[in-house]
Amino acid sequence: MSSSRPPLNLAGRIWKIVMGLVLIGAGSLFVYYLWGSYERASTMDSWVETPCVITSMDVDDSELNQRGMTKYVMEVKYAYEFDGQSYSGDRIKRLPTEASDPRKLKRHIENYKAGTATVCYVDPESPASAVLKRDTKAALYSIWFPGLFIIGGGGMILSALFRRS
């Protein structure tokens, strides 16, 4: 008696395994990136809130962005004291505050006028490092999405390996 089962489609299974591995790899890279971003923001929670005074604020428009348009970069300087020593800082956030339209910086410009008293967050392990705004931990809220790619890729591999022909 001959069996009526179709022949094993080895090429299709290999393709499914490779695609599953690609999805797992891409998802893993994004999870790694988002987790790193979350960890950097979490370490800023231990930074000490310290009074500071804005000494200068300027918008640099001397550079161009990738599209050849003017890039507006906020440059702020502030002075603060930590453990009895004077320091100066120049970062609003960990990454530069920039825009392609100067109107998008308007709120920041109003908040950081020269002479404004505010607070900065100082790294207690390296007091010369300070920011005016801590990084957001929002990366953790979106880490589930690339996690779906990892789960989906794993499901593809399992179905290719264990599905009956």
N, C-alpha and C positions, 0 to 999 in steps of 0.2 A: 504494500500500500504506500502510495506517495503522499507526502504531507502537502497541504494546500497553503502553507505559510510562504510569504514572499521572502526573497533572499535578504540577508542582513545588509542594510544600507550603511556600510562602514564610512564612506565619504561624508554622508550627511551627519553621522554622529561625531566625526572628527571636527567638521565645520561648527557644529553646535558647541562642542567643548572649547574650541578656539574662541568663538564669540563670547562664551561664558567667561573665559579667562580675561578677555579684553574688557568686558564689563566690570569684572572684579578689580582689574588693575586701575581702570579709570575711576571707579568709585572709591577705591582705596587712596588714590592720590588726592582726591578732593576731601575725603574724610581727614587725611593727614594734615592738609593745609588748614581746614577749618578748625581742627583740634588745636593746632599750633597757635592760630589766631586767638582762640578762646583762652589758652594757657597764658599767652602774653598779657591779655586783658586781666586775667585773674591775678597775676603777680602784681599788677598795679593797685589791687585792692589793699595791699599792705603798705603802699606808699603813703607818706605822712602829709596830711593837709596842712599847708603852711601859708601864712599871710604873705602876699607879695604886692609889688607896685609895678604897673606897666611904665616903662621908661621911654619906649618909642614904639611906634607902629607905622608900617609903611606897606605899600602894595608894589611889588616888583613886576613890571610888565616888559622886561627886556628879553624874555625867552619866548620861543614859539612851541606850540604843542605838536603832536604827530601830524595834524592836518594843516600845519603851516599858519594857524591862527595864533594870535597873541595869547599867552598863558599868564594869568594874574596869580601871583603867589604872595600870600600874606607873610610879612616879616615882622615879628613882634619881639621885643626884648623886655625883660622884667627882672627886677631885683628882689631877692629874698634872703632871709637869714635862717641858717639851720645849724643847730648845736653851737651857737655863738660865732659862726663864721658867715661872712657875706658871700653870696653867689649871684650869678646872673644866668638867666635861662633865655632860650629863644625858640622853644617849641610849644605850639598850641596843643597839638596831639603828637603821637609818635611819628605819624607821616605828615608831610607838608599839607597845609591848607591852601588849595588852589582851585581855580575855576577858569572857564573860558569866557565868562561874562562877569565883569566886575560887580554887577548888581547882585550876583549870588553871594558875594562876600560882604554885602552891606551890613547884615546882622553882626557878623564878627567884627567889622570895623567899628560899629557903635559900641560893642561890648569891651573892646580893648583899646580905647583911646589913651594916649599918654597921660599919666597922672592918676589913672584909675586904680583904686585899691581893690584887690581881688584875692583869690587863693590859688595856689599852685600845689601840685602833688609831687613830693620829693621822694626819690628812691633812697631809703635809709642806708642801703649798702653802698651807694654811690651818690652822695649829696649833690654833686654837680649835675646830675640828671634830674630834670624836672619837666613836667608838662602842666598846662593849664586845664586840660580836659583828659580824663582817663579814657582808655579805649573801651569800646562797647563789647559786651559778651554775646552779642547777637549771633555770632557764628555757631554757637552751641544750639540755637533754636533751629537752624537749618541743616544741621549735620545729618538729620534723618534722610534727607533727599538722596545724597550720594550713597547712603547706607542701603537704599532700595536697589541701587545698581549692583551692590555686592550680593545682596540676597537673591536678586534676579539672576545674576550670573551663576551663582551656586546652584540655583534651581535648574538652570539650563544644563549644567554639567551633570547633575544627578539624573536628570531625565534622559540624557544621552547615554549615560553609563548603565542605568538600571531599567530602562523601559524595555518591555518585551517586544520582540520583532513580530 
